[in-house]
Structures are given as structure tokens and as C-alpha cells.
């Protein structure tokens, strides 16, 4: 039987070759630095895809777990705290810390369904922001925790100028996340998640421990989101202020999952490229090109692509849902039914 590369392999292979394109592009048009943000949000959305796409639980507070990971990384590494772990141990520890936070939220709320669960997760996201702002003795309030360490290899620490090293680090961690989520999808646990999503009552009658399985989905999604948060804090050398992890981040992650295809790993990767790339690549490059060619002015808000950002986002969502209701790359089962 001839091997045919799947969409996940094709997307990742193209991403691995992208730095070769930067070699021939002028400096203002290079893409690697901007694509790192796409990778980061793809990791975050893969976590959300586990709990929403696989288990069918609407989570509107995924940004809170990203904040947990970022601040955990900051506390474990910053020199003002006694721990002062290195980049790799601290980044690894964000995973169990995030899983524990997911367990704390999931344990008392998994009896809820649908809109009620969404409201609880939304409230959790707001609570986390307020705690981080007001617990300034630990979190430094709105100042954020900084400076934070970059990765080290061979005794030397990376700097902002090591652009391609950062790119391939993000790419490698995205690949590892894809592999982990893919293995979960094909496992017995993954099949139990899909069963609960389709029919919870039937799943319970077949002997699936529904509450426990949902709790594992919550903890897994929280662990991946916390991992993304720790990675984000490292590349910025700061946790940033708590408001950076607000409801908009959760909505953006949800849009990535919906536009790409709920329950589809390849869809999440494409959705991240469309939703994040639209903002951080297309609009930024278009603005720079217009400024370089003397098009538009600061006095005319209609001639700046950045001022059209939310309109373009809205149109992209409407067109995606209208033309591709199952997502740009829906799961294999849904593609077979089309």
C-alpha cells in the first residue's frame, strides 16, 4: 500500500522549510519571527481542542491556564524568587502545575453541561486575572515577573538575535505537542472522549466513567495551555501583566478550533495560521508596505489595515462558518460524511 502524507505531515513539513524562504526575502518581509506566534497559539488551541473538540466540553477560560503556566514559569526561574530553576526544568514543571489547576477547576464543575459549564470556565478566567493582580506580594501585580531566562545549550543562553534557534524550538515543541495529542486521540482514552461527546448517556451505559474521563480531558487541556504560557513568558522574558491573559485570548483559541475544524489536529494548525497569521503577519506586513509606498496617513483611519482588524476577523469567521461549517480541515469521519 502506497504511503500518502497526511495533512498534518504536509503542514509541518512546510513549516520546517519556511526559514529557507526568509533567506531570499527582504528583511521587512521575513516571516520566521511572526510565525513563532502562530506556533504558540497552535499549541494553546491544541489543548483547547482536547477538551472542546474531543470531549465536547465548552471551555471559555483556557487563557487562565496559560496565565498559570506563565506565572509558574516566572516564579520558578526569576532571580527574585528562591527557586531559580533553569529554562528546561521550569518549562517541564508547567505541565503538572497546569494539570493540577485543571483538576481544581474540573472536579467541582463537571456535573454541569453546555452553557452552564461555559459560564463557570469564563468566571474562572476572570478570577485568575484578579488573583494575579491583587496577589502582588507573589506575582508583582500589574508589573509582571521579569527578567526570565531563555533556553541554554552548551552553557550559552540564547538572545533575541538567535531568531532561527527560537523558531525551531517553537516548531519542535509544536511537533511534540501534535504527537502527544495525536496519540491521545487514537488511544482508548481518546475514544472514550469521543463517545462522551456524541452521547454521554450511552457512554455511561457502556461502562465509561464519565466524570473521571471528563476530568482527565480538563487536566490535559490545562497542562498543554500552561505549557504554552511558560513558553510565551520565556520568549518575552516576562510574564506580562495579568490582563494579557484575558477573555480575548480564550476566544481567539476557540476561533482557531472552530475555523480549523473542531476535533481536527490539522484543522487547528491551519486555523492558527489563518486567525493569528491574519493579525500578526498579513496586517502587519500590509501596513508596513503601505507606509513604505506612501499610501495612507495617520490622519485617515480608513487607510490603515490595523484599523480594519476586527472587521477582517469578523468577515473571516462568517465566511469560514458559512462556507465550511465543519471547518477548513474537518476530522476524518466528518470528511467521509461530506
Backbone torsions as a table, in degrees:
resi	resn	phi	psi	omega
1	UNK	NA	128.1	-177.4
2	UNK	-72.4	134.5	178.0
3	UNK	-78.6	131.3	177.4
4	UNK	-119.8	123.4	-179.5
5	UNK	-64.4	131.5	178.8
6	UNK	-79.3	172.9	-178.1
7	UNK	-62.4	-33.9	179.4
8	UNK	-62.7	-46.5	-179.8
9	UNK	-62.2	-42.6	-178.5
10	UNK	-64.3	-44.1	-179.4
11	UNK	-62.9	-46.3	-178.7
12	UNK	-68.2	-36.0	178.4
13	UNK	-64.5	-42.1	177.3
14	UNK	-64.4	-38.9	178.5
15	UNK	-64.8	-37.6	179.7
16	UNK	-65.4	-30.1	-177.7
17	UNK	-90.5	-5.6	-175.5
18	UNK	-57.9	-39.4	179.0
19	UNK	-58.1	-25.1	176.1
20	UNK	-65.2	-31.3	177.6
21	UNK	-69.6	-34.7	179.6
22	UNK	-64.5	-24.3	-179.5
23	UNK	-63.2	-34.9	-176.1
24	UNK	-97.9	-10.8	180.0
25	UNK	-85.2	150.1	174.1
26	UNK	-65.5	156.3	-174.9
27	UNK	-53.5	-38.1	-177.1
28	UNK	-72.0	-15.8	-177.4
29	UNK	-107.4	4.0	-178.2
30	UNK	-69.2	150.9	-165.9
31	UNK	-114.9	-18.7	-168.8
32	UNK	-57.4	-44.8	-177.3
33	UNK	-63.3	-41.3	-179.5
34	UNK	-70.2	-34.6	-177.9
35	UNK	-69.2	-22.4	175.5
36	UNK	-57.3	-38.6	176.9
37	UNK	-64.4	-34.8	176.3
38	UNK	-63.6	-43.8	178.3
39	UNK	-61.0	-43.6	-177.5
40	UNK	-61.7	-46.9	179.9
41	UNK	-71.5	-26.2	175.0
42	UNK	-65.8	-40.2	176.8
43	UNK	-62.9	-46.2	178.9
44	UNK	-59.7	-44.5	-178.4
45	UNK	-69.8	-29.2	175.1
46	UNK	-63.7	-37.1	174.8
47	UNK	-63.9	-46.1	178.3
48	UNK	-63.4	-33.5	-179.9
49	UNK	-64.1	-30.2	178.2
50	UNK	-63.7	-49.2	-173.7
51	UNK	-81.6	-34.0	-178.2
52	UNK	-94.6	-45.1	-177.4
53	UNK	-76.3	-40.4	-176.7
54	UNK	-88.7	-51.0	-175.2
55	UNK	-90.1	-11.1	177.2
56	UNK	73.8	26.2	-179.6
57	UNK	-106.6	118.7	-176.8
58	UNK	-77.4	114.3	-178.1
59	UNK	-113.8	114.8	179.0
60	UNK	-104.6	16.9	-178.8
61	UNK	-127.5	28.6	-177.2
62	UNK	-63.6	-27.4	179.1
63	UNK	-64.7	-28.1	178.8
64	UNK	-63.0	-39.5	179.3
65	UNK	-71.9	-31.3	173.1
66	UNK	-62.9	-41.1	177.2
67	UNK	-64.4	-40.2	177.5
68	UNK	-58.9	-43.4	179.0
69	UNK	-66.4	-42.7	-178.9
70	UNK	-63.7	-46.2	-178.3
71	UNK	-73.3	-32.5	174.3
72	UNK	-63.2	-44.3	177.5
73	UNK	-61.3	-42.8	-179.7
74	UNK	-63.6	-45.7	-178.5
75	UNK	-66.5	-35.4	-177.8
76	UNK	-77.0	-18.1	-173.2
77	UNK	-118.1	-29.3	-172.9
78	UNK	-66.9	144.8	-175.1
79	UNK	-69.6	-13.4	179.4
80	UNK	-82.5	-5.3	177.4
81	UNK	-110.3	158.4	-174.7
82	UNK	-75.9	-13.4	-173.0
83	UNK	-75.0	-57.6	175.9
84	UNK	51.9	48.4	174.6
85	UNK	-74.3	162.6	176.4
86	UNK	-78.2	179.2	-177.5
87	UNK	-59.4	-51.8	-172.0
88	UNK	-68.6	-46.6	177.1
89	UNK	-61.5	-40.8	-178.8
90	UNK	-67.0	-40.9	179.1
91	UNK	-64.6	-39.0	178.0
92	UNK	-65.6	-36.0	-177.7
93	UNK	-73.0	-19.6	176.9
94	UNK	-63.2	-25.0	-177.9
95	UNK	-68.8	-54.4	177.2
96	UNK	-66.9	-30.9	177.3
97	UNK	-65.2	-44.2	177.2
98	UNK	-63.7	-40.3	178.4
99	UNK	-62.2	-40.0	178.7
100	UNK	-64.8	-41.0	177.3
101	UNK	-62.8	-38.8	176.8
102	UNK	-64.8	-36.7	177.1
103	UNK	-65.4	-42.0	-179.4
104	UNK	-60.6	-41.4	178.8
105	UNK	-74.6	-41.7	-172.0
106	UNK	-73.0	-37.1	-173.5
107	UNK	-54.9	-47.9	-177.5
108	UNK	-88.2	-3.7	-171.3
109	UNK	-116.6	-7.9	-172.8
110	UNK	-72.3	-7.4	171.6
111	UNK	-73.3	-14.8	179.1
112	UNK	-84.5	158.3	-179.8
113	UNK	-135.9	159.3	170.5
114	UNK	54.3	-127.9	-175.2
115	UNK	-62.5	-33.0	-178.3
116	UNK	-65.7	-42.3	177.5
117	UNK	-65.8	-39.3	178.5
118	UNK	-60.9	-41.2	-180.0
119	UNK	-65.6	-40.1	179.2
120	UNK	-63.7	-44.3	179.6
121	UNK	-66.9	-35.3	175.1
122	UNK	-62.3	-45.2	178.1
123	UNK	-63.0	-37.4	177.8
124	UNK	-61.2	-40.5	178.7
125	UNK	-61.5	-40.2	179.0
126	UNK	-70.0	-37.0	179.0
127	UNK	-63.4	-43.4	-179.7
128	UNK	-60.8	-43.4	177.5
129	UNK	-59.1	-46.2	-178.4
130	UNK	-65.2	-40.0	178.7
131	UNK	-63.3	-43.9	-179.7
132	UNK	-65.0	-34.3	178.9
133	UNK	-71.2	-40.4	-171.8
134	UNK	-92.4	-18.1	177.4
135	UNK	-90.1	54.4	-171.9
136	UNK	-69.0	-17.3	176.0
137	UNK	-61.9	-33.4	-179.5
138	UNK	-101.0	-45.3	-170.8
139	UNK	-96.1	-4.6	-177.1
140	UNK	65.1	19.7	172.7
141	UNK	56.9	-132.5	-177.5
142	UNK	-79.3	-6.0	179.5
143	UNK	-74.8	-29.6	-174.7
144	UNK	80.3	166.6	-179.4
145	UNK	-102.5	124.5	179.8
146	UNK	-162.1	161.5	-5.5
147	UNK	-80.6	154.3	-179.8
148	UNK	-115.8	149.8	-173.9
149	UNK	-76.4	151.1	172.5
150	UNK	-94.0	170.3	177.4
151	UNK	-61.5	151.3	176.7
152	UNK	-124.6	137.4	174.7
153	UNK	-136.5	128.4	179.0
154	UNK	63.3	27.0	177.8
155	UNK	86.0	-4.2	-179.8
156	UNK	-110.9	137.8	-179.2
157	UNK	-93.5	139.0	179.2
158	UNK	-68.6	154.5	174.6
159	UNK	-121.0	177.0	179.6
160	UNK	-64.4	-22.3	-179.2
161	UNK	-75.6	-16.7	179.4
162	UNK	-80.9	63.0	-170.7
163	UNK	-62.8	-43.6	-176.1
164	UNK	-74.1	-30.1	174.8
165	UNK	-63.4	-46.2	177.7
166	UNK	-61.2	-40.9	-178.5
167	UNK	-60.0	-49.9	-176.2
168	UNK	-74.6	-23.4	172.0
169	UNK	-64.9	-49.9	178.0
170	UNK	-60.1	-41.2	-179.5
171	UNK	-64.2	-45.0	-179.4
172	UNK	-63.6	-41.5	179.3
173	UNK	-68.4	-33.9	174.4
174	UNK	-64.4	-42.9	179.1
175	UNK	-61.4	-43.9	178.5
176	UNK	-61.9	-39.5	178.5
177	UNK	-66.0	-41.7	177.7
178	UNK	-60.6	-44.4	-179.5
179	UNK	-62.6	-44.4	-179.4
180	UNK	-62.7	-45.5	-179.0
181	UNK	-68.3	-37.0	178.2
182	UNK	-63.5	-42.1	177.9
183	UNK	-64.7	-39.2	176.2
184	UNK	-62.9	-40.7	-179.3
185	UNK	-60.0	-37.6	-176.3
186	UNK	-89.7	-4.5	-176.9
187	UNK	-82.3	173.9	175.6
188	UNK	-61.6	-38.3	177.7
189	UNK	-62.5	-41.8	178.9
190	UNK	-62.6	-41.1	178.1
191	UNK	-65.1	-33.5	176.5
192	UNK	-67.2	-38.8	176.0
193	UNK	-60.2	-47.3	-179.7
194	UNK	-62.1	-38.3	179.9
195	UNK	-63.5	-43.2	178.8
196	UNK	-64.7	-39.1	179.0
197	UNK	-61.8	-39.8	-176.1
198	UNK	-79.1	-42.1	-177.6
199	UNK	-161.2	102.3	-176.6
200	UNK	-68.0	-38.4	-178.6
201	UNK	-65.3	-45.5	178.4
202	UNK	-63.2	-37.5	179.1
203	UNK	-63.1	-42.9	179.9
204	UNK	-64.7	-38.2	-179.8
205	UNK	-69.6	-22.3	178.2
206	UNK	-87.7	4.5	175.3
207	UNK	95.6	5.3	177.8
208	UNK	-75.7	131.1	178.0
209	UNK	-81.1	93.0	-167.5
210	UNK	-61.3	-49.5	-176.0
211	UNK	-62.6	-43.9	-180.0
212	UNK	-63.8	-42.3	-178.6
213	UNK	-66.4	-40.1	175.7
214	UNK	-63.0	-40.9	-178.9
215	UNK	-62.9	-39.4	176.9
216	UNK	-64.2	-38.3	177.2
217	UNK	-62.7	-44.4	178.0
218	UNK	-60.5	-47.2	-177.7
219	UNK	-65.1	-38.8	179.3
220	UNK	-64.9	-46.3	178.8
221	UNK	-62.0	-42.0	180.0
222	UNK	-65.0	-38.6	179.3
223	UNK	-63.0	-44.4	-180.0
224	UNK	-67.1	-40.0	179.0
225	UNK	-65.6	-40.3	177.9
226	UNK	-64.7	-38.2	175.9
227	UNK	-59.8	-44.5	176.8
228	UNK	-62.8	-37.9	178.7
229	UNK	-65.0	-43.0	177.2
230	UNK	-62.5	-39.8	178.5
231	UNK	-65.9	-40.5	178.0
232	UNK	-62.7	-43.9	-179.8
233	UNK	-63.3	-36.6	-178.7
234	UNK	-67.1	-45.1	-176.6
235	UNK	-68.8	-28.3	177.1
236	UNK	-88.2	-10.4	-175.0
237	UNK	59.2	25.4	179.9
238	UNK	-165.2	148.8	174.0
239	UNK	-73.2	-19.9	-171.0
240	UNK	73.0	177.9	178.8
241	UNK	-83.8	157.3	-175.3
242	UNK	-57.4	-29.4	-178.8
243	UNK	-67.3	-11.6	175.6
244	UNK	-67.9	-17.2	-177.8
245	UNK	-111.6	54.3	-173.8
246	UNK	-95.0	-170.8	-175.6
247	UNK	-61.4	-29.6	-179.2
248	UNK	-62.1	-35.4	178.5
249	UNK	-65.2	-43.1	178.4
250	UNK	-63.0	-41.0	179.9
251	UNK	-67.2	-39.9	178.2
252	UNK	-61.7	-43.8	177.8
253	UNK	-62.1	-40.6	178.4
254	UNK	-65.7	-39.7	177.5
255	UNK	-62.6	-39.0	178.1
256	UNK	-59.8	-45.3	-178.6
257	UNK	-65.7	-43.2	-176.9
258	UNK	-69.7	-47.4	-178.3
259	UNK	-65.4	-41.5	-179.1
260	UNK	-71.2	-40.6	-177.7
261	UNK	136.6	111.3	-175.9
262	UNK	-63.1	123.5	-179.4
263	UNK	89.2	5.9	-177.0
264	UNK	-114.6	123.2	178.4
265	UNK	-68.1	-47.2	177.7
266	UNK	-60.5	-37.0	177.8
267	UNK	-63.2	-39.1	177.9
268	UNK	-63.1	-41.6	179.8
269	UNK	-62.7	-44.9	178.7
270	UNK	-69.0	-40.4	178.4
271	UNK	-60.9	-38.8	177.0
272	UNK	-64.5	-40.2	178.4
273	UNK	-64.0	-41.7	-178.0
274	UNK	-70.3	-51.5	-172.3
275	UNK	-75.7	-43.4	-179.5
276	UNK	-83.1	-41.2	179.3
277	UNK	-62.3	-32.8	178.2
278	UNK	-59.5	-40.8	-176.4
279	UNK	-83.7	-47.6	-171.3
280	UNK	-90.8	-13.0	-179.8
281	UNK	-117.7	-61.9	-173.1
282	UNK	-63.2	-52.5	-176.8
283	UNK	-67.3	-38.3	179.4
284	UNK	-65.9	-46.5	-180.0
285	UNK	-66.9	-37.5	178.4
286	UNK	-64.8	-41.0	177.9
287	UNK	-63.4	-43.7	179.6
288	UNK	-64.2	-40.1	180.0
289	UNK	-65.9	-42.6	179.4
290	UNK	-64.5	-39.3	179.0
291	UNK	-67.0	-39.5	-179.5
292	UNK	-67.2	-27.6	-178.7
293	UNK	-101.4	12.1	176.4
294	UNK	69.7	24.3	179.9
295	UNK	-95.1	129.4	178.0
296	UNK	85.8	172.7	179.3
297	UNK	-155.8	160.6	179.6
298	UNK	-66.4	-22.6	-178.9
299	UNK	-80.4	-15.2	-178.9
300	UNK	-111.7	103.0	-175.5
301	UNK	-69.3	-21.5	-177.1
302	UNK	-76.1	-15.8	-177.2
303	UNK	-100.3	13.6	176.8
304	UNK	-112.9	117.8	-179.4
305	UNK	-57.8	-30.9	-179.7
306	UNK	-62.2	-29.7	178.9
307	UNK	-75.8	-11.0	177.8
308	UNK	-100.6	8.4	-170.9
309	UNK	-56.8	-51.7	-175.4
310	UNK	-70.8	-31.7	174.9
311	UNK	-64.2	-43.9	179.5
312	UNK	-66.1	-40.6	176.5
313	UNK	-58.2	-47.0	-179.4
314	UNK	-61.9	-44.0	179.2
315	UNK	-64.3	-39.6	179.0
316	UNK	-62.5	-41.8	179.0
317	UNK	-65.7	-45.0	-179.4
318	UNK	-61.3	-46.1	-178.8
319	UNK	-65.9	-41.2	-179.0
320	UNK	-63.9	-45.7	-178.2
321	UNK	-70.6	-35.0	-178.7
322	UNK	-73.8	-44.7	-174.5
323	UNK	-88.1	-32.7	-179.2
324	UNK	-130.4	74.4	-174.1
325	UNK	-61.9	-23.7	178.2
326	UNK	-93.6	5.5	180.0
327	UNK	102.4	164.5	-179.6
328	UNK	-65.2	-40.2	175.1
329	UNK	-130.8	87.3	-177.3
330	UNK	-68.8	164.5	175.6
331	UNK	-56.8	159.0	-174.7
332	UNK	-57.9	-40.7	-178.0
333	UNK	-63.7	-43.6	-179.2
334	UNK	-69.9	-32.4	176.9
335	UNK	-65.4	-37.0	-179.4
336	UNK	-68.3	-27.0	-178.7
337	UNK	-83.7	-14.3	-177.0
338	UNK	-77.0	NA	NA
